[in-house]
Amino acid sequence: MLKVAVAGASGYAGGEALRWLLAHPEVEIGAVTAGGNAGTTLGTIHPHLRSLADRVLLETTPDTLSGHDVVILALPHGHSASVSSVLAADAVVIDCGADFRLRSESAWTTFYDTAYAGSWAYGLPELPLAGGGRGRDDLAGTRRIAVPGCYPTAVSLALAPGLAAGVVEGDDVVVVAASGTSGAGKALKPHLLASEVMGSMSPYGVGGTHRHTPEIEQNLEAAAGAPVRVSFTPTLAPMPRGILATCTARVVPGTSAADVREAWRAAYADEAFVHLLEPGTWPATAHVVGSNHVVVQVVLDERAGRVVAVAAVDNLAKGTAGAAVQCLNLAVGLPESTGLLGSGVAP
């Protein structure tokens, strides 16, 4: 059994990580830690995790996290670098924050206000890469993994097959994506109050300012093997979970609708968690809530000469904590889908 600690267990991502770990047959849950909530019981914060309700949240310290085979960091951006620096080199450390996602220091300093900490192996196993290969190629046996952001997961899986197959151009990618409110974390924010969100949608991070923009471009460039430029507009939807990303890009001249369809079919035919839907069926966030699955659809808008790819993902599951467990499996040599094949929840 693998002894796994979760730091930041009082947040949405940490609670979701514990939910997945409870279903994992090869895991024993070790320390659960928090910041301001240290000293309280987990059941007062995550009452749905009944089997862990009596666990006391400990302070996030090196001593608390030592002695574990795996440590999952579900901490605010900028906190994982200092915590991970004192953990044992042979422990698998999986960061659900942004601290180690970006390979470019200049991209980090442009979008974040903390010092650049470097990059770890990037935890998007299904990402098609230029020249062949997948993101999982760098994950087997590694000891430091950066879990992707939720928006980059949806957008990258929506568009990467076309870029990797050379049927889509990367110089004019436009993305509009809607996210549920849990993507903003659990801290109280006035604009996320129910009375502000219910019955309304609103954009934010407009004009290329959202922090996930460079991560999306990094992933799509890895698929294309060439520079990619993305216009990304996120929106806030009145729902707790889920992301629906609508992505468009110019098609390479001479590419047919059949060519487009085949690129996506081939990319995901053997994937356990990414599914190309039948023609005419479009993704909805309800299709994936509570699951580690992603549903994708793609068509060619022949009049506009653009591919339209849509992906739905649960931002807390495959978008964060489910991905962390998937990467854990790869790092320690377990079958990638161990503990993750459960279905979603509907209605």
KAQUI-V103288 format. One record per pair of residues at least 12 apart in sequence whose C-alpha atoms are under 7 Angstrom apart, sorted by sequence separation. I is the first residue (numbers start at 1). J is the second residue. D is the distance in Angstrom with one decimal. If there is no record, write none. Layout:
i:I j:J d:D
i:I j:J d:D
This chain:
i:41 j:53 d:6.5
i:42 j:54 d:6.4
i:124 j:136 d:6.8
i:217 j:229 d:6.5
i:283 j:295 d:5.8
i:297 j:309 d:5.7
i:298 j:310 d:6.4
i:41 j:54 d:5.7
i:42 j:55 d:5.6
i:217 j:230 d:6.4
i:283 j:296 d:6.1
i:297 j:310 d:5.3
i:41 j:55 d:5.4
i:42 j:56 d:6.0
i:283 j:297 d:6.6
i:296 j:310 d:5.6
i:297 j:311 d:6.6
i:41 j:56 d:4.3
i:42 j:57 d:6.2
i:80 j:95 d:6.9
i:103 j:118 d:6.8
i:282 j:297 d:6.0
i:296 j:311 d:4.4
i:40 j:56 d:5.6
i:41 j:57 d:5.8
i:103 j:119 d:5.4
i:295 j:311 d:5.6
i:296 j:312 d:6.7
i:39 j:56 d:6.0
i:40 j:57 d:5.7
i:100 j:117 d:6.5
i:102 j:119 d:5.9
i:121 j:138 d:6.3
i:294 j:311 d:6.8
i:295 j:312 d:5.5
i:39 j:57 d:5.4
i:81 j:99 d:6.4
i:99 j:117 d:6.6
i:100 j:118 d:5.8
i:101 j:119 d:5.6
i:121 j:139 d:6.5
i:277 j:295 d:6.6
i:294 j:312 d:5.8
i:38 j:57 d:4.9
i:39 j:58 d:6.0
i:80 j:99 d:6.4
i:100 j:119 d:4.2
i:101 j:120 d:6.6
i:213 j:232 d:6.5
i:273 j:292 d:6.5
i:274 j:293 d:5.9
i:275 j:294 d:6.2
i:276 j:295 d:6.1
i:277 j:296 d:6.1
i:294 j:313 d:5.0
i:37 j:57 d:7.0
i:38 j:58 d:5.1
i:77 j:97 d:5.3
i:100 j:120 d:5.4
i:273 j:293 d:4.5
i:274 j:294 d:4.7
i:275 j:295 d:4.9
i:276 j:296 d:4.9
i:277 j:297 d:5.6
i:293 j:313 d:6.8
i:38 j:59 d:5.3
i:66 j:87 d:6.6
i:70 j:91 d:5.6
i:71 j:92 d:6.3
i:72 j:93 d:6.0
i:73 j:94 d:6.1
i:74 j:95 d:6.6
i:76 j:97 d:6.4
i:77 j:98 d:5.6
i:78 j:99 d:5.8
i:101 j:122 d:6.5
i:273 j:294 d:6.0
i:274 j:295 d:5.9
i:275 j:296 d:6.0
i:276 j:297 d:5.7
i:69 j:91 d:5.2
i:70 j:92 d:4.6
i:71 j:93 d:4.9
i:72 j:94 d:4.8
i:73 j:95 d:4.8
i:74 j:96 d:5.2
i:75 j:97 d:6.2
i:77 j:99 d:6.1
i:123 j:145 d:6.1
i:4 j:27 d:6.7
i:9 j:32 d:5.8
i:34 j:57 d:5.9
i:68 j:91 d:6.9
i:69 j:92 d:6.3
i:70 j:93 d:5.8
i:71 j:94 d:6.3
i:72 j:95 d:6.0
i:73 j:96 d:5.8
i:74 j:97 d:6.4
i:121 j:144 d:6.4
i:122 j:145 d:5.9
i:123 j:146 d:5.7
i:208 j:231 d:6.3
i:291 j:314 d:6.8
i:2 j:26 d:6.1
i:3 j:27 d:6.1
i:4 j:28 d:6.2
i:5 j:29 d:6.2
i:9 j:33 d:5.7
i:10 j:34 d:5.9
i:33 j:57 d:4.8
i:34 j:58 d:6.2
i:35 j:59 d:6.2
i:62 j:86 d:6.4
i:120 j:144 d:5.8
i:121 j:145 d:4.8
i:122 j:146 d:5.1
i:123 j:147 d:4.8
i:124 j:148 d:6.5
i:208 j:232 d:6.1
i:288 j:312 d:7.0
i:290 j:314 d:6.6
i:1 j:26 d:4.9
i:2 j:27 d:4.7
i:3 j:28 d:4.8
i:4 j:29 d:5.1
i:5 j:30 d:4.9
i:6 j:31 d:6.4
i:7 j:32 d:5.9
i:8 j:33 d:5.6
i:9 j:34 d:5.8
i:32 j:57 d:5.5
i:33 j:58 d:4.4
i:34 j:59 d:5.6
i:35 j:60 d:6.6
i:62 j:87 d:6.7
i:120 j:145 d:5.4
i:121 j:146 d:6.0
i:122 j:147 d:6.4
i:123 j:148 d:6.1
i:288 j:313 d:5.9
i:289 j:314 d:5.3
i:292 j:317 d:5.4
i:293 j:318 d:6.4
i:1 j:27 d:5.3
i:2 j:28 d:5.8
i:3 j:29 d:5.8
i:4 j:30 d:5.3
i:5 j:31 d:4.7
i:6 j:32 d:5.0
i:7 j:33 d:4.7
i:8 j:34 d:4.6
i:32 j:58 d:6.2
i:33 j:59 d:5.3
i:34 j:60 d:5.9
i:120 j:146 d:5.6
i:122 j:148 d:6.9
i:288 j:314 d:5.9
i:291 j:317 d:6.2
i:292 j:318 d:4.4
i:1 j:28 d:6.1
i:3 j:30 d:5.7
i:5 j:32 d:5.9
i:6 j:33 d:6.4
i:7 j:34 d:6.2
i:8 j:35 d:7.0
i:10 j:37 d:6.9
i:33 j:60 d:5.3
i:206 j:233 d:5.5
i:283 j:310 d:6.7
i:285 j:312 d:5.3
i:290 j:317 d:6.5
i:205 j:233 d:6.7
i:283 j:311 d:6.2
i:284 j:312 d:5.9
i:285 j:313 d:6.4
i:205 j:234 d:6.5
i:283 j:312 d:5.7
i:285 j:314 d:7.0
i:19 j:49 d:6.8
i:127 j:157 d:6.4
i:204 j:234 d:6.0
i:292 j:322 d:5.6
i:15 j:46 d:6.7
i:203 j:234 d:5.9
i:204 j:235 d:5.9
i:128 j:160 d:6.2
i:203 j:235 d:4.0
i:31 j:64 d:6.7
i:127 j:160 d:6.9
i:128 j:161 d:6.2
i:202 j:235 d:5.5
i:203 j:236 d:6.1
i:31 j:65 d:6.7
i:130 j:164 d:5.1
i:201 j:235 d:6.8
i:202 j:236 d:5.4
i:10 j:45 d:6.4
i:129 j:164 d:6.0
i:201 j:236 d:5.6
i:78 j:114 d:6.1
i:81 j:117 d:6.2
i:128 j:164 d:6.3
i:201 j:237 d:5.1
i:201 j:238 d:6.6
i:261 j:298 d:6.9
i:200 j:238 d:6.4
i:199 j:238 d:6.5
i:198 j:238 d:5.2
i:244 j:284 d:6.9
i:260 j:300 d:7.0
i:197 j:238 d:5.4
i:244 j:285 d:6.3
i:243 j:285 d:6.4
i:257 j:299 d:6.9
i:242 j:285 d:5.3
i:257 j:300 d:5.4
i:101 j:146 d:5.5
i:100 j:146 d:5.6
i:101 j:148 d:6.8
i:242 j:289 d:6.5
i:241 j:289 d:6.9
i:292 j:340 d:6.4
i:93 j:143 d:6.1
i:94 j:144 d:6.0
i:95 j:145 d:6.3
i:96 j:146 d:6.5
i:92 j:143 d:4.3
i:93 j:144 d:5.0
i:94 j:145 d:4.8
i:95 j:146 d:5.0
i:96 j:147 d:5.0
i:291 j:342 d:6.4
i:91 j:143 d:6.3
i:92 j:144 d:5.9
i:93 j:145 d:6.4
i:94 j:146 d:6.0
i:95 j:147 d:5.9
i:291 j:343 d:5.7
i:7 j:60 d:6.3
i:90 j:143 d:6.6
i:94 j:147 d:6.9
i:291 j:344 d:4.5
i:251 j:305 d:5.8
i:290 j:344 d:4.7
i:181 j:236 d:6.7
i:250 j:305 d:5.9
i:251 j:306 d:5.1
i:289 j:344 d:5.3
i:290 j:345 d:5.7
i:173 j:229 d:6.2
i:174 j:230 d:5.8
i:175 j:231 d:6.1
i:176 j:232 d:6.0
i:177 j:233 d:6.5
i:178 j:234 d:5.8
i:179 j:235 d:6.3
i:180 j:236 d:6.2
i:181 j:237 d:7.0
i:250 j:306 d:4.3
i:251 j:307 d:5.9
i:288 j:344 d:5.4
i:289 j:345 d:5.8
i:170 j:227 d:6.9
i:171 j:228 d:5.4
i:172 j:229 d:6.1
i:173 j:230 d:4.8
i:174 j:231 d:4.8
i:175 j:232 d:4.8
i:176 j:233 d:4.9
i:177 j:234 d:4.9
i:178 j:235 d:4.6
i:179 j:236 d:5.3
i:180 j:237 d:5.3
i:249 j:306 d:5.3
i:250 j:307 d:6.2
i:287 j:344 d:7.0
i:170 j:228 d:4.6
i:171 j:229 d:5.1
i:172 j:230 d:6.5
i:173 j:231 d:6.2
i:174 j:232 d:6.1
i:175 j:233 d:6.2
i:176 j:234 d:5.8
i:177 j:235 d:6.0
i:178 j:236 d:5.6
i:179 j:237 d:5.6
i:180 j:238 d:6.4
i:181 j:239 d:6.3
i:182 j:240 d:5.4
i:248 j:306 d:6.3
i:249 j:307 d:5.4
i:164 j:223 d:4.8
i:170 j:229 d:6.3
i:178 j:237 d:5.8
i:180 j:239 d:4.8
i:181 j:240 d:5.0
i:182 j:241 d:6.0
i:248 j:307 d:5.4
i:249 j:308 d:7.0
i:5 j:65 d:6.5
i:14 j:74 d:5.3
i:152 j:212 d:6.5
i:156 j:216 d:6.4
i:160 j:220 d:5.8
i:163 j:223 d:5.8
i:164 j:224 d:5.0
i:180 j:240 d:4.7
i:181 j:241 d:6.7
i:248 j:308 d:4.5
i:286 j:346 d:6.7
i:13 j:74 d:5.9
i:151 j:212 d:6.9
i:155 j:216 d:7.0
i:163 j:224 d:4.7
i:180 j:241 d:4.6
i:247 j:308 d:5.7
i:248 j:309 d:6.3
i:180 j:242 d:5.3
i:247 j:309 d:5.2
i:5 j:68 d:6.4
i:149 j:212 d:6.9
i:152 j:215 d:6.4
i:156 j:219 d:6.3
i:160 j:223 d:5.5
i:179 j:242 d:5.7
i:180 j:243 d:6.5
i:246 j:309 d:6.0
i:247 j:310 d:6.1
i:4 j:68 d:5.8
i:152 j:216 d:4.9
i:156 j:220 d:6.2
i:179 j:243 d:4.4
i:246 j:310 d:4.6
i:3 j:68 d:5.3
i:4 j:69 d:6.1
i:5 j:70 d:6.4
i:6 j:71 d:5.9
i:7 j:72 d:6.2
i:8 j:73 d:6.5
i:9 j:74 d:6.9
i:178 j:243 d:5.5
i:179 j:244 d:6.7
i:245 j:310 d:5.5
i:246 j:311 d:6.8
i:3 j:69 d:5.3
i:4 j:70 d:4.7
i:5 j:71 d:4.8
i:6 j:72 d:4.8
i:7 j:73 d:4.9
i:8 j:74 d:4.8
i:177 j:243 d:6.8
i:178 j:244 d:5.3
i:245 j:311 d:5.3
i:2 j:69 d:5.9
i:3 j:70 d:6.4
i:4 j:71 d:5.7
i:5 j:72 d:6.2
i:6 j:73 d:6.1
i:7 j:74 d:5.7
i:8 j:75 d:5.2
i:177 j:244 d:5.5
i:178 j:245 d:6.4
i:244 j:311 d:5.8
i:245 j:312 d:6.5
i:7 j:75 d:6.8
i:177 j:245 d:4.1
i:244 j:312 d:4.6
i:176 j:245 d:6.1
i:177 j:246 d:5.9
i:243 j:312 d:5.6
i:244 j:313 d:6.8
i:175 j:245 d:6.9
i:176 j:246 d:5.5
i:243 j:313 d:5.3
i:175 j:246 d:5.8
i:176 j:247 d:6.6
i:242 j:313 d:5.7
i:243 j:314 d:6.2
i:175 j:247 d:4.4
i:242 j:314 d:4.3
i:243 j:315 d:6.0
i:174 j:247 d:5.8
i:175 j:248 d:6.4
i:241 j:314 d:6.1
i:242 j:315 d:5.2
i:174 j:248 d:5.3
i:241 j:315 d:6.3
i:173 j:248 d:5.8
i:174 j:249 d:6.4
i:173 j:249 d:4.6
i:172 j:249 d:5.8
i:172 j:250 d:6.6
i:170 j:249 d:7.0
i:169 j:249 d:6.5
i:168 j:249 d:6.5
i:169 j:250 d:5.5
i:168 j:250 d:5.9
i:169 j:251 d:5.9
i:168 j:251 d:4.5
i:169 j:252 d:5.9
i:167 j:251 d:6.0
i:168 j:252 d:5.3
i:167 j:252 d:5.2
i:167 j:255 d:6.3
i:155 j:245 d:6.1
i:154 j:245 d:6.2
i:130 j:222 d:6.2
i:155 j:247 d:6.9
i:129 j:222 d:5.6
i:130 j:223 d:4.7
i:167 j:260 d:6.7
i:129 j:223 d:4.2
i:130 j:224 d:5.4
i:128 j:223 d:5.7
i:130 j:225 d:5.1
i:162 j:260 d:6.9
i:165 j:263 d:6.1
i:111 j:211 d:5.5
i:162 j:263 d:6.0
i:161 j:263 d:5.9
i:162 j:264 d:6.8
i:161 j:264 d:5.4
i:161 j:267 d:5.9
i:107 j:214 d:6.4
i:102 j:215 d:6.3
i:183 j:315 d:6.6
i:158 j:296 d:6.2
i:128 j:267 d:6.9
i:159 j:309 d:6.4
i:158 j:309 d:5.5
i:158 j:310 d:5.9
i:158 j:311 d:5.4
i:154 j:311 d:5.7
i:154 j:312 d:6.5
i:154 j:313 d:6.2
i:150 j:315 d:5.1
i:153 j:319 d:6.1
i:150 j:319 d:4.1
i:149 j:319 d:6.5
i:150 j:320 d:6.3
i:149 j:320 d:6.9
i:12 j:185 d:6.3
i:147 j:320 d:6.7
i:11 j:185 d:6.9
i:12 j:186 d:6.2
i:11 j:186 d:5.9
i:147 j:323 d:6.6
i:147 j:324 d:6.1
i:143 j:331 d:6.8
i:142 j:331 d:5.4
i:140 j:330 d:5.0
i:141 j:331 d:4.5
i:139 j:330 d:6.0
i:140 j:331 d:4.7
i:141 j:332 d:5.9
i:139 j:331 d:5.8
i:141 j:333 d:6.9
i:140 j:333 d:6.7
i:123 j:327 d:6.1
i:96 j:320 d:6.3
i:96 j:324 d:7.0
i:94 j:324 d:6.5
i:16 j:316 d:6.6
i:20 j:322 d:6.7
i:13 j:316 d:6.1
i:17 j:321 d:4.7
i:16 j:321 d:5.8
i:17 j:322 d:6.9
i:13 j:320 d:6.7
i:13 j:321 d:6.0
i:24 j:338 d:6.7
i:25 j:339 d:6.6
i:24 j:339 d:4.3
i:23 j:339 d:5.6
